[in-house]
């Protein structure tokens, strides 16, 4: 049987650029996983892991022009956006290296023996160990930060887990280039190259999740694809954790007072957030609750002006373009839905930004209007005009889990600390993994306190894929009871030879 070629495609023209690789056979997937499994012991030394992550960041920065050029050719995201994404990616690698050096991610806890406790307590020492080989499924919309060298890979390697990445078909050349740089960094720091490897092809993704030596998986993509992999991970003979980011509507609520105070500012900011990256951010606002009346009209007018002045853009591939155009057309055809700025086809290879408007009460009818409460990937949002607080709350009550929820409040509401604004914060906290006030959710800062996840279907677990605590996904706790000091791992020995932070009998 002939090997299936993997082509790099220019989304600006839809034409093939070059054959990058061939799709992996089941035997090749097996070989990659077994090689990764064999390399896991080499990642045991924390100092070596940290040096590897920093070396990978340095090599990526050193090849920045080449990396950005390759990614732009396959995604049309533009050099400016991709230069920033590369900086974010190398910053993540260095941040996880710092986390490895600091050591608190191990969550070391020691409880001294206490024979007088009721019941008596033995000596207990607990820390976290790496799970093993991690499968990473690269994202389409972030060819660097959520793909081969991205946060899932960086955090898994930091935890001591080798990684096999299933490359995304939208940017195979970028994936191969980044993988080669990471493998070079591994060898340069004394590690086997196979601590990171890449496979291509839809079937290889299924083979990967089913492989008995794969111990966990990270995914960023669609609800349909993520749920299929999640189900496969759960129904294995030995189920494994599947940390998937699947889809999100990212609702926004504009209060009447906020609309009165700064309608034009909110409308312009919303347009910028909806069109950032041609609407292909996972936290793009997809539903905006705007009050009826003159202030809401002013907001809609500002949004209309800003979107009307936005140039058509190129989506990541032509399949996404077709899905976007069809999805917008289906939504706009619903009775009572208006399109003040018609989103959809902007040309043979481009799409135009826009928005749809509907009375909030119409959404409460359900049926075909449920489509307006589903994510539409691309530069479009839905303005739902509400008549009162109860109507807005009823619409929020229809929504599943989200990555983000945003509140646009007036200055007095934001400073008040109680009342309707506080109730809104409480309400959307139940809906989302990140609550934003008087800002926009696009632009996920890489920081220790960040949480990028949310209730299902935003994510399949309660962990984050961005920020320092993303490392926790690839670790499991182990407790040692009454184990002699000489037999303990170095991290838990009494003398603390590695100088790691630890909590001893609660202190």
C-alpha positions in Angstrom: 0.0 0.0 0.0 1.4 3.4 -1.1 2.3 5.9 1.6 -0.2 8.8 1.8 1.7 12.1 1.2 1.4 15.1 3.6 1.3 18.4 1.7 1.9 21.9 2.9 -0.9 24.1 1.5 -1.0 27.9 1.0 -4.4 29.0 2.4 -4.1 32.3 0.4 -4.5 30.3 -2.8 -5.6 26.8 -1.8 -2.6 25.4 -3.8 -0.1 22.7 -2.6 3.3 24.1 -1.7 5.4 21.0 -1.1 5.2 17.5 0.2 6.5 17.6 3.7 6.1 14.0 4.9 3.9 10.9 4.6 1.2 9.8 7.0 2.6 7.5 9.7 1.7 3.9 9.6 0.5 2.0 12.7 4.0 0.5 12.9 5.6 4.0 12.8 3.4 5.3 15.5 4.2 2.3 17.6 7.9 2.9 17.0 7.7 6.6 18.0 5.8 5.8 21.2 8.2 3.0 22.1 11.2 5.2 21.5 9.7 7.9 23.6 8.9 5.4 26.4 12.6 4.2 26.3 13.8 7.8 26.6 11.7 8.7 29.7 14.5 7.9 32.1 16.8 10.4 30.6 14.3 13.1 31.6 14.5 12.2 35.3 17.2 14.8 36.1 15.5 18.2 36.7 18.6 20.3 35.8 18.9 18.6 32.4 15.2 19.1 31.7 15.5 22.8 32.5 18.6 23.1 30.3 16.8 21.3 27.5 13.8 23.7 27.6 16.0 26.7 27.6 18.1 25.3 24.7 14.9 24.7 22.7 13.8 28.3 23.3 17.1 29.6 22.2 17.1 27.5 19.0 13.6 28.6 18.1 14.5 32.3 18.7 17.7 31.8 16.6 15.6 30.4 13.7 12.8 33.0 14.2 12.9 34.3 10.6 12.7 30.8 9.2 10.0 29.7 11.6 7.8 32.7 11.1 8.2 32.5 7.3 7.2 28.8 7.3 4.2 29.4 9.6 2.9 32.3 7.6 3.1 30.4 4.4 0.9 27.7 5.8 -1.5 29.7 8.0 -1.7 33.3 6.5 -1.7 34.6 10.0 0.9 37.2 9.1 4.5 37.9 10.3 3.4 40.3 13.0 1.0 37.9 14.7 3.4 35.0 14.3 6.4 36.9 15.7 4.4 37.6 18.8 3.3 34.0 19.0 6.9 32.7 18.7 7.9 35.1 21.6 5.0 33.6 23.6 6.1 30.1 22.8 9.8 30.6 23.8 8.7 32.5 26.8 6.6 29.5 27.9 9.5 27.1 27.4 11.7 29.3 29.6 8.9 29.8 32.2 8.6 26.0 32.6 12.4 25.7 32.9 12.2 28.2 35.8 9.4 26.1 37.3 11.5 23.0 37.1 14.4 24.8 38.8 12.1 26.2 41.6 10.5 22.8 42.3 7.2 23.7 44.0 5.3 21.9 41.2 6.3 18.7 43.0 4.0 19.7 45.9 6.3 18.0 48.5 4.6 17.4 51.8 6.0 15.7 54.8 4.0 14.7 57.9 6.1 13.6 60.9 5.0 10.4 62.7 2.8 11.1 65.7 2.1 8.0 67.8 -0.1 10.1 70.1 -2.5 11.2 67.4 -5.9 9.5 67.2 -5.5 7.2 65.3 -1.6 7.2 65.5 0.0 8.7 62.4 2.9 7.1 60.6 5.7 9.0 58.8 4.3 10.1 55.5 6.2 11.8 52.6 4.4 12.8 49.4 5.4 14.2 46.0 4.5 14.0 42.4 6.0 11.8 39.6 5.7 12.0 35.8 3.0 9.9 34.2 5.0 8.7 31.2 4.6 9.3 27.4 2.2 12.1 26.6 0.3 12.4 23.3 -0.2 16.0 22.1 -2.6 17.0 19.4 -1.6 20.2 17.8 -4.1 23.1 17.2 -4.8 24.6 13.8 -5.0 28.3 14.9 -1.8 28.5 16.9 0.9 26.8 14.8 3.5 27.5 17.5 2.0 28.2 20.9 -0.5 25.3 20.9 1.3 23.0 18.5 4.7 21.1 18.4 6.7 23.5 20.6 3.6 24.8 22.5 2.3 24.7 26.0 1.2 21.1 26.1 4.6 19.9 24.9 6.6 22.3 27.2 4.6 21.5 30.3 4.8 17.7 29.7 8.6 17.9 29.1 8.9 20.0 32.2 7.1 17.3 34.2 9.5 14.7 32.9 7.2 13.2 30.3 8.4 12.5 26.7 6.0 13.7 24.0 4.7 12.4 20.7 2.9 15.1 18.8 0.2 14.5 16.2 0.9 17.4 13.9 -2.0 19.4 12.5 -2.5 19.0 8.8 -2.8 22.8 8.3 0.9 23.4 9.1 3.0 20.2 8.6 6.1 22.0 7.4 6.1 24.3 10.5 5.6 21.2 12.7 8.6 19.4 11.1 10.8 22.5 11.4 9.9 23.0 15.1 10.3 19.3 15.9 13.8 19.3 14.4 14.8 22.3 16.6 13.4 20.6 19.7 15.2 17.4 18.9 18.4 19.3 18.3 18.1 20.9 21.7 17.6 17.5 23.3 20.8 16.1 21.8 22.7 19.3 22.7 21.8 18.9 26.3 22.6 15.2 26.5 19.1 13.8 26.0 17.8 11.3 23.3 16.2 13.1 20.4 13.2 10.8 20.9 12.0 12.7 24.0 10.1 14.7 21.3 8.7 13.3 18.0 6.0 14.1 15.5 3.6 11.9 13.5 1.2 12.9 10.7 -2.2 11.7 9.6 -5.7 11.3 10.9 -5.3 7.6 11.6 -2.1 8.1 13.4 -4.0 10.3 15.9 -6.3 7.4 16.7 -3.4 4.9 16.9 -1.6 7.3 19.3 -4.5 7.6 21.8 -5.0 3.8 21.8 -1.3 3.0 22.3 -0.8 1.1 25.7 2.4 3.1 26.5 0.7 6.5 26.1 -0.3 7.6 29.6 -2.1 11.0 29.0 -3.1 13.3 26.2 -3.5 17.0 25.5 -5.7 18.3 22.7 -6.9 21.7 21.4 -9.5 21.7 18.6 -13.1 21.0 17.8 -15.8 19.5 20.0 -16.4 16.7 17.6 -12.8 15.7 17.2 -11.9 16.2 20.8 -14.9 14.2 22.0 -14.0 11.3 19.8 -10.5 11.2 21.2 -11.8 11.7 24.8 -14.1 8.7 24.3 -11.3 6.7 22.9 -9.1 7.6 25.9 -11.8 6.7 28.3 -12.7 3.3 26.7 -9.2 1.9 26.5 -8.5 -1.2 28.5 -6.5 1.2 30.8 -8.2 4.6 30.6 -5.9 7.6 30.6 -6.4 11.3 31.4 -7.5 13.4 28.3 -7.0 17.1 28.7 -9.0 18.6 25.8 -9.9 22.1 25.0 -12.9 21.7 22.7 -15.0 24.7 22.0 -16.4 27.9 23.5 -19.0 30.6 22.8 -17.3 33.1 25.3 -20.4 35.2 26.2 -20.2 38.9 26.9 -22.8 40.8 29.0 -23.0 44.6 28.6 -25.0 46.2 31.4 -27.3 49.1 30.6 -25.2 51.5 32.7 -22.0 50.4 30.8 -23.7 51.0 27.5 -24.8 54.5 28.6 -21.3 55.3 29.9 -19.1 54.1 26.9 -21.2 52.5 24.1 -18.7 53.5 21.4 -15.7 52.3 23.3 -17.3 48.9 23.9 -18.4 48.5 20.3 -15.0 49.3 19.0 -13.3 47.0 21.5 -15.7 44.2 20.6 -14.9 44.5 16.9 -11.2 44.3 17.6 -11.7 41.1 19.7 -14.0 39.5 17.2 -11.7 40.1 14.2 -8.4 39.3 16.0 -6.6 36.6 14.1 -9.6 36.7 11.6 -11.9 35.5 14.4 -9.9 32.3 14.9 -9.1 32.6 18.6 -10.6 30.0 20.9 -11.8 32.8 23.2 -13.4 35.0 20.5 -16.6 36.5 21.9 -19.4 34.6 20.1 -22.5 35.9 21.9 -22.9 39.5 23.2 -25.9 40.4 25.4 -26.5 44.1 24.7 -29.4 46.1 26.2 -32.3 47.3 24.1 -32.7 51.1 23.8 -30.7 54.1 22.6 -27.4 53.2 24.4 -27.4 49.7 23.0 -28.1 51.2 19.6 -25.1 53.4 19.9 -23.0 50.3 20.7 -24.3 48.4 17.7 -23.6 51.5 15.5 -20.0 51.6 16.7 -19.6 47.8 16.0 -21.2 48.2 12.6 -18.8 51.0 11.7 -15.7 49.1 12.9 -16.6 45.8 11.3 -17.6 47.5 8.1 -14.1 49.0 7.8 -12.4 45.6 8.4 -10.7 44.2 5.4 -11.5 40.6 4.3 -9.1 38.0 5.7 -7.8 34.5 5.0 -8.8 31.6 7.2 -6.5 28.8 8.1 -7.7 26.5 5.3 -10.4 26.4 2.7 -12.4 23.7 4.6 -12.7 26.2 7.5 -13.7 28.9 5.1 -16.5 26.8 3.6 -17.7 25.9 7.0 -17.7 29.5 8.1 -19.6 30.7 5.0 -22.2 27.9 5.4 -22.5 28.4 9.1 -23.1 32.2 8.8 -25.6 31.7 6.0 -27.6 29.1 8.0 -27.7 31.4 11.0 -28.6 34.5 9.1 -31.5 32.7 7.4 -33.3 32.2 10.7 -36.5 34.3 11.1 -35.9 37.5 13.1 -32.1 37.4 12.6 -30.6 40.5 11.1 -27.1 41.0 9.6 -26.2 44.8 9.9 -22.8 43.8 8.6 -23.1 40.6 6.6 -20.3 38.2 7.5 -19.3 35.5 5.0 -17.5 35.2 1.7 -15.2 38.1 1.1 -13.8 36.7 -2.2 -12.5 33.4 -3.6 -10.1 32.8 -0.8 -11.2 35.3 1.9 -14.0 36.0 4.3 -15.6 39.2 5.5 -16.2 40.0 9.1 -19.6 40.9 10.4 -22.3 40.3 13.1 -25.8 39.0 13.5 -28.5 40.6 15.7 -31.5 39.0 17.3 -33.8 39.8 20.2 -32.7 37.9 23.3 -36.2 36.6 23.8 -36.0 34.8 20.5 -33.1 32.7 21.7 -35.3 31.5 24.6 -37.6 29.9 22.0 -35.0 27.2 21.4 -35.4 24.9 18.4 -33.5 26.3 15.4 -32.3 29.3 17.4 -30.0 26.9 19.4 -27.7 27.3 16.5 -27.0 30.8 17.5 -25.6 29.5 20.8 -23.0 27.4 19.1 -19.5 28.5 18.3 -19.0 29.7 14.6 -15.3 29.7 14.0 -14.3 32.9 12.2 -14.9 36.7 12.3 -18.6 36.8 13.4 -20.5 37.3 16.6 -24.1 37.4 17.7 -25.6 40.5 19.4 -28.6 39.4 21.5 -30.6 42.5 22.5 -32.2 42.0 25.9 -35.1 43.9 27.5 -34.2 43.4 31.2 -31.9 41.7 33.7 -34.2 38.6 33.9 -34.1 38.1 30.1 -30.3 38.3 30.0 -30.1 35.9 32.9 -32.4 33.5 31.1 -30.1 33.5 28.0 -27.1 32.8 30.2 -29.0 29.9 31.7 -29.1 28.3 28.3 -25.3 28.2 27.8 -23.0 25.2 28.4 -19.4 25.6 29.8 -17.1 28.2 28.4 -13.5 29.2 28.4 -14.3 32.8 29.3 -17.2 35.1 30.2 -16.8 38.8 30.0 -18.7 41.6 31.8 -18.8 45.2 30.6 -19.7 47.3 33.6 -19.9 50.9 34.4 -17.3 52.5 36.7 -19.9 52.7 39.5 -20.9 49.0 39.1 -17.3 47.9 39.0 -16.4 49.7 42.2 -19.6 48.9 44.0 -18.7 45.4 45.2 -22.3 44.2 45.6 -25.7 44.3 44.0 -26.5 43.3 40.3 -22.8 43.4 39.2 -21.7 41.0 42.0 -24.6 38.7 41.1 -23.5 38.8 37.5 -19.9 37.8 38.5 -21.3 34.9 40.5 -23.5 33.8 37.7 -20.8 33.7 35.0 -18.3 32.1 37.4 -20.5 29.0 37.1 -20.2 29.2 33.3 -16.5 29.8 32.6 -12.9 29.1 33.5 -11.9 32.8 33.3 -14.1 35.8 34.1 -13.1 39.1 32.5 -14.4 42.6 33.6 -14.1 45.6 31.3 -11.6 43.9 29.0 -11.7 41.4 26.2 -10.9 37.7 26.5 -8.7 37.4 23.4 -5.0 37.4 24.3 -4.4 34.7 27.0 -1.6 35.8 29.2 1.0 33.2 30.1 1.2 33.7 33.8 1.2 31.6 37.0 -2.3 32.6 37.9 -3.8 32.0 34.4 -6.5 29.4 33.9 -7.4 28.4 30.3 -10.1 25.8 30.6 -13.6 25.6 31.8 -16.7 23.4 32.3 -17.5 21.0 29.5 -17.5 21.4 26.5 -14.9 24.1 26.9 -12.6 21.5 28.4 -12.7 17.8 29.3 -10.9 18.3 32.7 -10.6 21.0 35.3 -7.0 21.7 34.5 -5.5 24.6 32.5 -3.5 24.4 29.3 -1.9 27.8 29.9 0.2 29.0 32.9 2.4 27.4 35.4 -0.1 24.9 36.8 -0.5 23.3 33.3 2.4 21.0 34.5 0.1 19.4 37.0 -1.7 17.5 34.2 1.2 15.2 33.6 2.0 14.3 37.2 0.5 11.9 39.8 1.1 11.9 43.5 2.8 9.1 45.4 3.0 8.8 49.2 5.8 7.0 51.0 4.9 5.6 54.5 7.6 4.8 57.0 10.2 4.4 54.3 13.8 4.6 55.5 15.6 7.8 54.5 18.2 6.0 52.3 15.4 4.4 50.3 13.5 7.6 49.6 13.8 9.5 46.3 16.3 12.5 46.7 13.4 14.9 46.6 12.0 13.5 49.9 15.1 12.8 51.9 15.4 14.5 55.3 18.5 16.5 54.4 16.7 18.0 51.3 19.8 17.6 49.1 18.1 19.3 46.2 17.0 22.3 48.2 13.3 22.0 47.2 10.4 23.8 48.8 8.4 21.5 51.0 5.6 21.7 53.5 6.4 19.9 56.8 3.6 18.9 59.1 1.5 21.7 57.8 4.1 24.4 57.9 
